[in-house]
Amino acid sequence: MKILLQAFFLFLGGVLFAQQNEYTIYEVGKGEILKNKYFYLGHYVDDLFIAVPLRDSVDYTYADLAGIITIKEEVKLPFQYRNIEKVRDDYGLYKEQVPLLAISNGRGRALYRLNSSVFEPLTDFKYLKFRPYLFDGQYLMAYNGFGQMVNLETREITNTNFTELLPLNNDLIAAIDMWRKCGILNKQGDTILLPTYDRINNISEQLITISEGETLGVLDAKGVQIVPPIYRNITLSSTRILAKSFDEVEHIYPELIAEKEEVMDFDLVKQTEECRKPFIVSSNYAKKREIFNLCGAFDFYGNQKIPFEYYSLTKGISNEIIANKNGKMGVITEDGRVVLDFEYDDITTLFDVFYLVTKEDKQGLFIQGSKKLLEVMYKDIFPISAHSVLFLEHGEWSKVTYRSEYKKHKIHKTNLNANYSFAYMDTFNRTTATYEKNTDFFVVLECSNSGIVDKHLNVIIPCKHREIPRYFNEKFFNFEKKYTVKGIELKDMDLSEDNVQFKEVIIGKKGEKYGVVNDKGTVLVPFQYSHIQPIDGKRFVVRK
């Protein structure tokens, strides 16, 4: 009797577990549209879904029941696999192509792809995982203890002795060994650079940075060193490598300094801040470093084009560079010619068009080539696009609009409160994988309160919040409260599971249940599910 009761409760527990994992598809305006029940359902591509049918008394951990179905529940790949998942797309691998599949038979994974409605295998079932490899979509990393390269066109496999492979450009791969040291391979698996570096990263299609501890250097697109790894920081302008050197004082022991005192042009008893000033060490003492804690620039072939005499160098507009010299900011060309004198306390580029300059609490506006748009006389200037700028004058906010060539402009009065100030919200651009100044909405500040205005300067959310808002997924604002882009408060909703897909819908959670609303706060999918995955903005994979 006891055994029968245990069996009954085990069976009941299995049924209850299955019921808690029942997946289906919810379509806005129609409700749940699938006829059959599924233990798992995940969107693959278009109207295809990775599916596991719901069956009683099944141990799904070891069941070979994964397959592919259409939205009309037609079976495209039979329910006979342990697991099916899309290959990760960390590096924009697919480029509008159909995502690849990693399919497990319980003993290993094989790589599959969809070709004219037929799923074709590209490898045998002998791998643990697959990862994106090269940006051109031709190669994939197959891992089985060591990284192997799979050519998706020829299906040729190249073995390596590295544990991880990461793309640098269309020809080179960063290879990481079991001691976490980095080298470089080409697509044929040949070693271009031995694994002796701590990190290797691409900073553009043409250039790669290498690091040894805290020091950085630069390689070209073929893996040839053009700047030695002796610098504190490396960034890029349009055609220059901007490098910052180390302050050698921090790295020399006092007794060593005393021994070499006769070749060093500085006083050891000076205060720390004095010792941090630039100085030159005799070449017989330090052959690698002659200038310290200053910035200079090289071209993309490693030729020095700007001397190391600036406190900072950052990319400016087009082929110009913002520079700090002796504590004052100016603008130079990529060959070092001064185009905006070193007389400003701060210079910031905005929309890759404007230089917003500050001098003694007054602001002005320039464009490339030091052409002045607004005199350095305003209390506050705030560009809202590449052709529209707000400025505060005589206690009133005005808007100036420039034509494309910036030779003509129009000035308009606004109804903005004179006590307002403004700030930007950065938005992630999925196309360029960079953060950009958002031009649809801006933070408006009044005293210690904040709100939101749109690009037409309409107040979307009044200045009544104590927190500075954050803008998420181009869909909603998060103060101490949450609002849609229409200014509708989303009460009692956790939006941490929302994603950047489908701007017209927001996935939220109330209590322990998920649902979907639009930007007006209207409920599109009721809050009664334990999981939601968007398909196309109107249809969603849901789990009861």
N, C-alpha and C positions, 0 to 999 in steps of 0.2 A: 504493500500500500504506500509506504514511504517513497519507494522508487517511482511509483506511478505519479505521486504528487510532485516530486522533483522534476520529472519529465514534463508534467503539465505546466509547471511554473516556468521552466526553461522555454517551452514552446510559446507560452503566453508572452514572456519577455521578448522573444524574437519577433513575435507579431507586433507588439507595441513598439519595439525599436524600428521595425519596418514602417509602421504607420507614421512615426515621427520623421521619417526621411522620405516622405512621398513628394516627388517633384511633378510639376506640370507647367504649362505655359498660360500666362494670363494676358489677354488682349484687351486694351482699353475699349470700353463700350460693349464688350462681349463676355468678359469673364474668363473662366478657365476653359480652354478649347480642346485639350487632348482627351481622347477616349480611354486610353490605357494609363496605368499607374507605373511610375518609375522610381527606383531606389536612388538613382542619380540622373541628372540631366544638365548638360553644359553646352553653351552655344559654341559651335566650331566656326562656321563661316556661312554667310548667306542664310539659307533655310535648312542647314544641316546641323545636327546636334549629336554630341557624344552622349550615349544613353546606356543605362543599366536597368533592365526591367525589374519591377517589384514582384518578388516571389516569396511565399511563406517558407519558414524553416530553412533558410539559406544562410550560411556563414559567408558573408560577402567579402571577408578578408581574403579568402582563398578561392572564391568563385570566379570562373572564367565566363563572365556574363556581359562584358562591355562590348558595345558595337556603335554603329552610326545609323541614325534615322533622319528622315525628312520631317518637316513640320506637319506633314500629313500622315506621319508615322509609318512611312514605307522604309523597310530595312535596306540600307545601302552597304553596310559592312556587318556581317553576322555577329550575334551575341556570343562570342567564343574567346574573348581576350580578358586578361586579368585587369588591365588598365589601359586607357587611351588618354593622352593629353597633348595639347598644342606645344610645340617647341618654343621656348622663350624667345622673345623678340627684343632683346636689349638694345640692339644696334640698328634698328630699321632694316632688318634683313629682308623682309618680304617685298617691299616696294610695290604694293598693290597685288602681289602674287598671293596665291592660296597658302595659308600657313601650313607648315610641315607638322606631321604627327609622330609622336613617340609612342609605340604600341608595345605593351608587355604581354608575354605569354606565361608569366610566372617564373621563368628561368632567366630572362634577359629582355632587353628592349631592342626593337628594330625601328628603323626610320622609314616612314611612309609618306607619300604625297598623293594628292588628288590630281588625276590627269584625265580630262575629258570624262568626268563622272565615274572614273574607275580609280580605286585606291591601289597604287603600285608600291611594292617594297623596294627600298633603295639599299638596305643592308640586311644582314642576318640578325637573329636575336642573340646578341652577345655583348650588348653595351649596358652601362648603368645610367647614363644620361647623355643628352645632346644639348649643345649650346651654340648660339650664333657665333660665327667665326669671322667672316670678312664682310665688309659693307656691300660688296658687289653681289652678294647672294649666291655665290657659286660654291662656297666652302662652308662646312660645319665642323665643329669640334665634337668628336665622339669620345666619351670618357669610359675607360674600363681599367682603372688603376693608373694608367697614363693617358695623356691626351693624344688622340689620333685625328688626322684631318681627312674628312670625307669630301671628295670632289663630286658635287651633285650632278654634274654633266656627264662625267666619264665613269662615276662610281668607284674611282680609284681611291684607295685608302693609304695614307702616309703615316707611319708610326713615329712617335717621338718619345723622348725620355723625360718629358715635362708633365707636371700634374695639372697645369692650367694654361690655356691659350686664350689671348685676348687680342682683338684686331687693333692695329695702329693706323693702317691705311689699306688701300686695295692690294698692296704687295707684301707688307710686313706684319708680323705677329709678335706681340710681347709674350714670351714664354717664361713661366714661373716654375722653378724646380722645387723639390721637396723641402729645401731649406729656405724657401720663400725668396730666393735670389732671382733677379730678372735678367733675361737676355732677349735676343731677337732672332727669329727665324723668317725665312721667306716661304712662299706658298709651296715650294718643292720640299720643304723640311730642312733645308740647308741652314747651318748656323751662321748668322751674320754678325752677331755680337754675343760673346760668352756671358753666362749668367753671373755677373759680378756686381750688378747694381741693385739698390734697394727698391727703386721704383722706376718704371718707364711708362710714359703717357704721351699720347698725341695731343698737341695744342693747336694743330691745324692739319690740313691735308699735306702740307709740305714739311712740317717740322715736328720733332719729337723731343720731349725733355727726358733727361736721365738724372738720377740723383744718387749720390753717395752720402748717406747720412743726411745732413742738412744742406749739402751743397748741390747746386743744380748746373747742368750744362745742356747743350742742344745738339741734336743730330738732324741731318737732312732727311728727305723722304726715302733715301736708299740706305739709311743707317750709318752714314759717315759723320763723324764728329766735326762740327763747325765752330762750336763754342765749348771750351773745356768745362768740366763740372767743378767750378770754383766759386759760384755766385750764390748769393742769398736768395734771390728771387728772379724769375724770368716771366715776362709778359710780352705781348705783341702789339705793335701798331700796324698800319696797313702793310708796310714793307720793311719793318725794322724789328729786331729782337731787342727789347728793352731789358737791361740787366742791372741788378743792384749788387754791389760788392759787400763783403763782410767788414765789420769793424774789428780789426785784428787785436785791439787792446783787450777784448774780452777773452781772447784765446791764447794769450802769452802769459806764462808764469812770471811773477816778479823777479825771481832770481835770474831767469833767462833774460829778462829785459836789462837787468843790471849788468850782466856779462856783455851785452851788446850795446851798452849805452852810448858808446862813441860813434856808432853808425846810425843812431836814431835821433831825429830832429824834434824832440819834445821833452818837456821837463817832467820827471817822474813824480815830483811832489805836488804837481797841480791837482786840483780837485777832479773828481770823476767826470763831471760834465765837460771840463776842459780836455780831458784825455779822450773823450769821445769825438772830438773834432778831427777832421781828416788830417792825415800825416803820411809821410813817405818813408818807407823802410829801405835801407841800402839793398841793392840787388844781390849782394853776397850773403844777405840774411834771409830774404824771402823772395825767391825768383818769380813765384806765381802771382803774388799780390803786391801791387805798387800803389794802388789807390783804394781807400777803405770807406765803406758805408756811404758810397755815392753811386749815382746812376749814370750810365752811358748807353750807347746803342750800337748794334751791328746790323749789317744787311743780312739777307738770307743765305749768304755764302760765307759768313763769318768775318767779313771785313769791318773794322771799326769805323763808324760814320759820325758818331757823336761822342766827344770826350767825356770822361767820368768826372764831371764837375757840377752835377745837379743833385739836389736833395731828393727829388722824385721825378719820374717820367711816366706819364700815362697817355694812352691813346686819345687823340683829339678828333676833330672832324676831318674826314677824308685822310689826306696824307700829312696832317699836322699832329703835333705832340704837345700836350700840356706839361709844362716844366716848372719846377720849384728851384730857384737859385737864390741862395743866401736868405731864405725865408720868405721870398716874394714870388708870386705866381706870374707866369707869362706863357706865351705860345710860340713854339718854334716849328720849323719845317723838319722833315726827316733827314735833312742834311745839316741841321743845326742853325739855320738862319732865323733870326728873331723876327716874328711877324706881329706879336703883341707884347709890348714892353713888360718887364718884370716890375710891376708896381701894384699888383693886386693881392688881396688877402686870401682870395679863393676864386677858382675858376671851375665850373662844372659844365659838361656837355649834356645837352638835352635834345632828344629826338634826332641825334646825329646831324643836327643843323645849327643849333644855337650854342654860343658860349655865354653862360650866365656868370657875370663877374661881380665880385664884392670888393669894395674899397671903403674902409672907414664907415661901415654900416650903411653904405649906399650901394645900390645895385644898378647894373647896366647890361646891355645885350649886344653881342657881336655875332657875326657869322664868319665863315671861312675867309681867310685873307685879311683879317682884322677890320672888315667893314662893320661900322657901327650902326646898329638899328635903334637903340635907345641909349641916351646919355647916362653916365654913371651918376644918377641924381635921385633915383627912386627908392622909396622905403621898401617896396616889395614888388617883385616881378615873378610871374608864374606862367610859363608857356603851357598851353593845354593841347597843342598839336604842333606839327611842323610849320604851320602857317598862321596860328592864332595864339596871342599872348595877352594875359591879363596883367595890368600894372596899376599900382595904387599911387594916386597923385592928388594932393590937396584934400585928403580924406574921402576920396571916391575911387571905386574900382571901375576901370575902363578896359575895353578889349580892342586890341589892334589886330587887324587881319592883313596879312601880306599876300601879294600875288607870288606866283611860282618863282619869279626871278628876283624877288625881294627889292625891287626898285620902286614899287608903288604900294601904298597901304591905305586902309580906312580905319578910323577910330570910332568906336561906338560906346556910348554910356551904358552902364549896367545897373541893375537894381540890387546888386550884391551889398550886403552889410559891410560898412567900412571896417568893422572890427573883425571881419573874417580874415583868416589866413588859410593857405591850402597846402596839401601834401599829396604825393603820388602813391598809388598802389601798384606794385609790380604784378604782372601777369605772365605766366609761363607760356611761351610760344612753342607748341608741339612740333611745328614744322622745322624751326631752327634750333630747337632744344635750348633756348636762352630765355632769360627773364627780360621783359620789356616794360616800359612805362605804359600803363593802361590809359587809353584816351577816351574811354566811354564813361568812366566815373572817377571822381576825385574826392579825397577826404577834405572836408571843410572843418575848420577849427575856430571856436569862439571861446575866449578865456580858457577854461579847463575842459570844455565840452567838445564833442566831435559829432559829425554827421556825414552825409554823402550828398554831392551834387553830380548831375550828369553832364555830358559834354555841351548841352544846350544851356547849362548853368541853372537848371531847375533843381530845387532842393528835393531830393528823393527821401532822405531821412534827416529830420531836423537835428540841430546841435543840442542833444539832450543826453548824450552818453559820456560816461567818464573814461571809457576805454577807447584806444585807437583801433579802428576796425581793420579786419583782414578780409580779403576778397578770395573766395574759394571757387575753383572750377568754373570761373566765369558765370556763376549761377547765384551765389548768395554771399551776404556780408555777415560777419560774425563780430559783434560787440559783446557786451554782457548778455545781449539778446541776439537773435538771428533774424535776418530779413532777406526776402528775395530781391532781385534787381528791380522789381516794381515797388519796393518799399513795403511789402506785406510781411508782417511779423509771423514767423513760424514758431508757434508756441509749443513748448514741451516736446521738441523734436531734437533727437541726436542725429547730426548729419555727417558723422565721421566716416560712414561707409559709402558716401556718395563719391562718384568719380567724374572725370572730365568729359566723358562721352555724353552726347545728346543734350545740348544746352537747354532744351525746352523742358526737361524733366529733372526732378531732384529726388534722390532716394534717401529716405529718412527712417528713423526708428522712434517709436513711441512705446515706452516700457521695454518689453522684450520682443516686440513685433515690428516688422518692416512694412513700409508702404511707399507710395510714390505720389508726389504733388507736382503741379506746374508752377510757373513764376507768379501766378495769381493766388497761390495757396490752395487751389482746388485739388481735391483728392482724386487721383487717377487710378491708383491701385490701393484697395483698402489695407489698413494696418492690421493684418492678420497672418503674416507669413514670417518664417524664421530665416529666410534667405531670399534675396532678389538679385538677378543678373539681367541687365538691359540687353535687348536684342537689337532693336531699331528705334526706340523711343516710344513706340506704341505697343510693343509686345515685350514680355519679360518672362524669363525663367524664374519660377517661384517654388519655394519648398514650404509645405504646410507644417 
